[in-house]
Amino acid sequence: MADNEERALSRRDLLRAGVGLGAGVAAAGPLASLLDGVPAGAATVPRSKPSGTLNVWIHAEPPSQLALGQIFKAYMKKNPKVNIKVLAIPYAQFEAKVLTAFVGGNPPDLVKIGGWDFASYASKGLFAPVDPAAMGYRSEAAFKSAFAPGSLASLKWGSKFYGTPIDYENLILLYRRDHFREVGLNPDRPPTTWPELQAAAQKLTIHKSNGQLKRAGLQPLFGVPIWDLLQFNSVLAGLGGSILSNNQKAGNLSSSKGVAAMTYYADLFAKHKVGSPQFQNLTLFPWGQMAKGDVSMTITGLFAVPLTASKTLKFGDQLDVAKIQQWNNGKKEVAAYTWGWAVSQHSSNKDTAFNLLRYINERSNADLLMGTVYTVVPVTNWQAWWRQPPQSAGNKGALITADQIKYSAYGPVIPQWANMAQQLSNNIVAACNGQKTPAQACADFDGAMQSILAGP
Amino acid sequence: VSVGQIAVGPAAGAVSSRRPRRGDLKRAQRRWGIAFSTPVVLYFALFWLFPLVLAIYYSFTNYDLVQAPQWVGLQNYRNLFSNPAFWQSVRVSLLYTVGTVVPTLVIALALAVPLAKPGRFNGTMRILMFIPTIVPLVGAAFLWQVIYSPNGLANTVIGWFGFAPVSWLQNPNVALWSIVIMVVWKTLGIFVLIFLAGLQTIPGNVYEAARIDGAGTARVFVRITLPLLRRTLLFVLVIAIIGAMQSFVPAYLLTGGGPSGATTVLPVFLYENAFSYTLMGYASAISVVLFVALGGFSWFLFRVLREKKED
């Protein structure tokens, strides 16, 4: 099977590949942009000559910083009058620091921030709407066509786009092939439906004599609002349900579909005990636990593949990825998220910031980020790079992510997202812990949303 | 040398022919009094009174730090008192306060009484007991995260006694008590020190007289030590309760308020609303409620203290 031939890609492999790629990009960049880097309808000359200083804030993650650093350096070489100052903020402090800087009137010119936060910032007038002309596009339609369908949805507020996507992820199933073999499951036929996932998880789970979990058949990342939302929303959206009502003015989990989704999801852990929020290891996370052998399957994103594979597991032999499960005859939806680049409304150098954004989204740079640090920049046809040898043999996860992108379901895009996601996370974890019945968790969430969405 | 004499000093040569009048002295004293107290008054007004008044004002507004505050009257308070998450947070805070204050005071007193007596190792013991207090709180929180990890010290220790491993920070029934244990460990030293200071103010001859009268150790503790330590005890009780109700770092760093809000003490609830959801008006209402509750409680305790003193 082709799947079995896939090689493990460690971060070191990727970085090594990136160095080569970087050199290749330098030589082939102009040609590549002529071939497929310039989307239809795009102008090639920016509105104004880039100049001045740009303060760029990102969250600290050394491999990504390195790759982005290469891109910024190349941009400054191309535009000698531009000076880019990068501030990498530790993730734990990132959101609070960015928020206080923006509301305090001292924001960076450009920031890389979670797509889920865009509505909150845009609704307060803190982000500048995308300026297609400053980016060198002839129109907003040309700007839209530069990105994969479905990748801009969470960066839109009202009728305007407020950024460009980076670090796009949709959910995939990461699983241990050796565990599958051990319990008599075919590792080449991973579960494709939610009921199959439950059956496989039950088979893979091992309990100790005292009833405690020894190995979790399925262990998602619990207690992190964005992840609880994504995982649950995959189940819910497939049933045709939604977290909020259509007009986004009320919680919608007490609907029959909401309760059905919560019942399925909570029962996996509270009733069938295939994993548990209490089994979570805060330092290893599910992918670390999987590398250790304590977890057989987890629902995660592409980023977790190298994190798991780089430890002790060989991709294709002990580790594999599969498409996220669906309901039989259900709606094809895959929960997704993206980070995005946004330009501050208060930036005194917006044109240059947008120009840099355009540069980051050039195909050669998107390929560099994908090739070195698995960071998906979903420009149109971004997966083409992965379809070329030698990297075509290297990552099934990237191609699954690419195939699923058109089914992206981001969940509600509302200014109160953080509050909503926290309430959802609390109720999901409570239901999965057996502290609340699924129906109670749904009712409590809807109740909390009443005051959150109504506001003072 | 009084302040007034210093004040008139530089001009002394010019007015040496007449004695400073009583009124001049008073005026000079007043001037120096104002000069000395102004920085304190300014500090108090700028950093205490102004933020307090502002917080009270914001609590009646819808304010997101960006747009100008909009007056909403009592709506934030109505929302707050009808929010189950707030009452859950109040419950967690009360449990946390009782859970940290009671054992800390009991253990600190139990340790301070023998340590107050002369002993070969008492000095060393006092130092050892004080070490957790000087460890930075953030460092301590990370240390305890390691202790509470699945293969950490906590599970190793209970394993010696035949108990199964516990999810210390992820089990909603256990997480709060895990934080309480860490906080008791962290704050014990400072309370032992305060009790030691209090115990050393009790005259030795009182104990001698009691012993001559045939009182045993327990009787001496109940009839002499405790009553004479009453003011220290009340002081410690007030600062311990206020400290516990305002405690933010341990819960924020160890569990982030989770799992499912099981460790969301009021300051974490307030922080989430202020800095995660930018509901500054709502967060101000929480802070005003917390301020009033703690202010009322402190007033009550100090009133008790004063009444006992008058007795």
Interface residues (C-beta under 8 A of the other chain):
Chain A: E95 A96 L99 T100 V103 G104 S120 K124 G125 L126 K208 N210 Q212 F222 G223 P277 Q278 F279 Q280 N281 L282 T283 Q416 A418 N419 Q422 Q423 S425 N426 N427 V429 A430 N433 Q435 D444 G447 A448 S451 G455 P456
Chain B: T61 N62 D64 L65 V66 Q67 V72 Q75 N76 N79 S82 N83 P84 A85 Q145 S149 P150 A164 P165 S167 L169 Q170 N171 P172 G256 G258 P259 S260 G261 E272 N273 F275 S276 Y277 T278 L279 G281 Y282
